[in-house]
């Protein structure tokens, strides 16, 4: 008897859903990690505007996976209030006016 090419579908009780918290996180590449560290240094020195403009520039010039990591860094720093979204393109922009 021939074996089927595809395995039988698992029953629903056997299926497991993977949530975003269980997914392995991609890491920032070396250049972006350095730039995020520089932006965080500016934030520690009280320069929230430099932090916001730097990270929004990194975000715009990065791949989707790297953008998600930049956004994660922003939320870890508790600075999401410094950013907004462009109404047409949806790009993350700095909401800090110097």
N, C-alpha and C positions, 0 to 999 in steps of 0.2 A: 504494500500500500504506500502511496506517495505521501510525503509530509507536506502540509501546507507551507507556502512561502512566508506568509505573515502569521505571527502568533495570534491566537484567538484574543479578542478584546477582553480586558480584565473586567470583572464584575465591579459595579460601583463601589461596593464596600472594600474592594482591594485597591481602588485608586486613591492616591494621595495628592492633595493639592499642595503646591509650594507657594508660600506667601512671600512677599518681597523681603520680609525680615529674615527668612530662611535662605534666600538666594545669596550666593557668594558675591561679595562686593568687588567690583573692579577697583583697581588702585589708580591713583593719579600717575601719569607718566612723570619721568624725572624732571622735565622742564616745567610742567604745570605744578608739580609738588614744590619746586623751588619758588615759583612765582606766588603760590598760595602762602608759603612761609613768609615771603617778603611782605605780602599784603597784611598778614597777621601781625607782623612786626610794626607796620605802620599803624595798625589799629591799637596796639598796645601803647604806642607813643601818642595816642589821642587824635590820630588823623583818620577819622572815619570816612572822609571824602576820598582820600587816596585809596583806602581799602576797597570801597565800593566801586570806584572807577577801574581799579586794577582787576578785580574779580569779574566785573562785567566784560572787560576786554578779553580776559582769558576765556570766559564762557562763550563769547561770540566766535572766537577763533578755534574752538575745540570740536572734537567729534561728539556725537550724542552721548556715548558712555562717559567721556571726560566731563561733559556738561553736567551730567547727573552727579558726578563726584564733586564738582565745584559747588553745586547747589547743596550737597550734603555737608560740605565744609562750612558753607554759610549758615546752615541751620545749626550745626554743632557750635558755631560761635555765637549763635543767638542774634544774628544781625540781619535777618530776613526783612526787617522793616526798612532797611536802607536801599532796597531794590524794588523795582516794579517791572511790568511787562509792557512792551510796545503794543499799542492798541491794534495795529494792523499786522505786524510780522510775528508778534508773540515773543520777540527776543527779550532776554533779561537786560534791563538797563539800570543804571545807577539813579536813584531817586534823591541823591544828595546834591544840594546846590551850594557851591562854594562862594 
